[in-house]
């Protein structure tokens, strides 16, 4: 493979990698929000004071 082909492949691949990274960040945010909401809902069902519990 020539340097020109490698450069062209890299240029073409970078936007795809950036798009994949952005999608992963969005997914992780949604997942974290879901887990936090789920944790709060379960704590409410069990009547646990989530903010007062401190684990060291």
N, C-alpha and C positions, 0 to 999 in steps of 0.2 A: 504494500500500500504506500502510496506516495504521501509526502507531507501535505500536499494540496487536498487530497482525499481525507486525510485525518482531520485537517482543519475544518473542512466542510462538514464532516460527521459531528465534530465537536460543537460547531455552531448550531447545527440542526438539533442536537441532543440537549443542549443547555436549556432552551425554553421548555422542553418536555420535563426535564428534571425539576425545574423551578415550579412548574404547574403541579407536579406530583408532590413536591414539598409543601406547597400551599394547601393542597387538598388534605395532606396528612395533618397539618396544623389545624385546619378546620375540624377534621374528624376528632383530633385529640381534645379540642375545646368542647365539642359537643359531648364526647364521652365523659370528660371531667364534670360537666354540668349535670349530665344524667346521673353519674355516680353520687354527686353531692346531693341532688334532689332525692334520689333513692335512699341514701343514708339518713337524710332528714326525715323522710316519710316513715322509715322503719323505726327511727328513734321516737317519733311522735306516737306511733302505734304502741310501742313498748313503754311510753311515758318516761323516756330517758332524757335527762338534762344534758344534751350533747355539748353545749358550750361550757358547762361546769366541770365536765370530766377532763382531767389532765393526766395523760399517760407520760411518764418520764422514762 
